Amino acid sequence: MPRFAANLSLLFTEQPFLQRFEAAAQAGFEAVECLFPYSHPAAEVAAALRDSGLPLVLHNAPPGQWDKGERGLACLPGREADFRQTLAQALRYAEALDAPRVHVMAGLVPLGVPHATWHTTWVANLRHAARELAAAGRQLLLEPLNPHDVPGYALGSVAQAEQLLDVLQAPNAALQFDIYHAQRTQGELANTLARVLPRVGHMQLADTPGRHQPGTGEIAYPFLFEHIDRLGYTGWIGCEYHPTGHTTQSLGWLPAKS
């Protein structure tokens, strides 16, 4: 059975962020992930991790000005200095929290900028990120997001992520396969996973419609979990969904431990 990590940016939001680590441990999770831990000092987050006994398996690099609509800086010409500063911050947190993976968001395609221009910026920034993360012993993750939830996002499909990985040729760069986003973008989950699994560094899940817990929508998760096991995936699957009701009431889908 796959290993599941609680995404503390979406789960256990009934409690303040630093209390969610212990809540995840009490609920039976063996690892956690989060989007952006930067609203708290790294030392405080590290203490919450230690107290919970859980590892942090993933966090995102800062996305820019989220409240102003930014969803990453990597593809934005003219923001290279900002990108490097946010990457440096992500690395400081990754070291303090012992996080092995950092997801670097692409950003929204800049209006009026030729494709060749923003794509060149994107590749150059990712090459810099791959080098810096490799030097720190961390993995760079690229996650395609579906165009319904994030219109205009530069990285919109698994195939596009594969092409980008081919261009980067960075041993520490990998695909972050989000089952929810892949279903909304293309479907064909089982065959796609079988094809791309060697390039997958991390997975995430939610059901659709609604981005709620497994069992609330159209994805056949019991079959998919067995399929993932058959494929030999041994990494984590982050539970990145909006619970229907209280978080603990949304966990009935979790397979019982043997």
N, C-alpha and C positions, 0 to 999 in steps of 0.2 A: 504494500500500500504506500502511496506517495507520502512524503513528509510535508506537513502544513505549517506555515508561519503566519501569525496574526499580523495584519497590517494595522498598526496602531493609529494611523491617521484617519481610518474609516471605522475600525472596530473599537469597542469599549469607550466610545465618546461620551458615555454617561459620566465619565470620570475625567479629572484633569489629566493632561498628557503624561506626566511623570508617574501617575498612579496606574496607568494602563498596563505597564510592564508586569506588575504583580497580578493584575486582573487576568492577563493572558496566561500567566503561569498557573493560576488557580483554576482556570478553565481547561487546562490540560495541554495547552500549546507548548511546544518544545523550542520554539524560536519566534522571533518577531522581525518585522520590517517596518519602515515608515517612509513617508514622502520627504518631508523637510523637518529635520530636528532642530533647526537653527534658532527657533524662538527661545530656546533654553541653552544655557552654557553647556558645553560638551561635558564638563566635569559632573554636572547634575544628571545628565542623561546617562553617563557611564555609571554613576552610583545607582540609579534606578535599575540598570541592567544587572549590575552585580547583585543587588538585593533580590532580584527576581530569579537569578540563576539562568537566564535565557541569553542566547547569543542574538546579536543583531545581524541579520544576513544580507541586508540591503538598505540603502537610502539613496535618495536622489541628490544630485547637485542642485544648488539654488537655481530657480527658474528665471531670475530677473524680477521684475515688478509684477507679481502675480495679481495683485489687486487692480492693476491697470491692464490686465489681459495678457501679459507676457507669459509664454509657456516654454521658456528656454531661450538661450542666447546663441546657440552654436551656429545657426545659419544667418545671423544678422550682420551684414557688412557694417563696419564702423563701430561695432561693439566688442571687438576682439579683446581690448583691455579689460572690459567688464567680465567677459567670459573667463579670462585667465584668473581674475580675482575670485570669482565665484568657485572656480575649480579648486583654487588653493584652499578656500574655506571648506569645501567638501572633503578635501584630503586631510585637513586638520581634524575634522570630525571623524572621518573614517579611521584615522590612527587612534584617536582617543577612545572610540567605541569598538575598535577591532572589527570594523565592517569590511568584509572581503570584496564587496561589489558596490559600484556606484553607477547609477543610471544617469546618463547625461541627456537631458531633453533637447530636442532639435530646435524648437521654436516655430513660430508661425512664419510662413513664407512672406517676406516683406513686399508690400504692394509697390508696383512700378519698378522693381529691380529685376533685371534679366536673370533668367534661370542660371546661366553660366556663372554669373557673378555671385549669387548667394550660395550656389552649390560649391563653388571653389572655396568660399569662406568656411562653409560647413565642414568640408573635408579637411581643410587646414587646421581648424579648431579641434576636430576629432583626433587628428594625428598628434597634436600637442597633448590632448587629454590622454590618449593611449600611452604616450611616452611617460607622462608624469605618473599615471596610475601604475604602469608597469614598474617604474622605479620604486614605487611604494609597495609593490607586491599586491596590487588590487586589480580587479577586473573591470573593464569598461563595458557597460550594457547599453544596447540600443533597443528601444521599444516602439514599435509601430502603434499609433493611436487611431481609432476609427474616426472618419470624417463627420459622423453624425454628432458625436460628443465634442470633438475638437476641430471645428471647421478650419481649414487652412493650415493645419499642422504639416510640417515639411515631410515627416516620415509617416506614410499612411498605409503601408502594406508590408507583409512579410517578405514578398519578393523584392521590394525596394530595399529593405534592410539587408537582405542577402547580397544585393548588388553593392551596397555600401561597404559591407564587410569584405567583399572581394577587392574593392578599391583600397581599403585601409591596409589589408594584409598584416594586421596587428595580432600577434598570438594571444593577447589578453583581451581582445574585443570579442563580444558574443551577443547573441540575440536574447532579448528578454521577451519571451512568448507569453503574451496575455491572452488567455483563452477567450475572455469576453470580447476584447477588441477584435481578435481574429474572427470570431463568429459574426460580429456585426459587419466586418469588412468583406469577408469572403466565404465563411463557412468551411466545409471540407476539412474539418479539424483533424480527424484521425489520420488521413493520408498526408496532410501537411506536416503534422508532427513526426510521422515516420520518416519523412524526407529531410526535415531540417534539424532533427534532434541532435546530431553531432555539433551543431552550431549554437545550441541553446545553453545559456549560462544560468537561467532562472526562469521560472514560470509564475504566473498569477492567474487568479480565477475570479469570476462572478458569473451569475446567470443573466440571461436576457429574455424578455425586456425587463427594464427597471434597474439593472445592475445590483440585484439582491443576491442572497445566498443560493447555493446550489439547491435544486429542487423546486424553485419558484418560477422557472421559465422553461425554455425549449431545449437546453443543452442536456444531453443524456450523460450526466456526470458519472453514475456508477459504471457504465460501459467505458467512459473515457479514462477513469482512474485505472481500471484493469488494463486498458490499452497502453497507458503510460508505463505501467509496471512491466508489461510484456516487452516494451521497447527498451527497457533497462535504464530508465531515467532514475537517478539516485539523488538529485538535487531537491531543493525546496520549492514548494508552490505557495506563493503568498496569497492569503485570503483578503483580497482588496475589493470588498463589496459593501454596499449600504444595507445594514440589517433591517429587516422588517420587524419593528418592535425593538425590545431590549436586546443587546448583543447576545447575552447568554441564551435567550430564547431562539436565536437564529442558528445555533450550533448543532441542532439535531441531525444535520446531514453528515457530520463528521463520522467517519467509520470508527467503530469500536476498536480499541487496541487489543491485539491478541496477547 
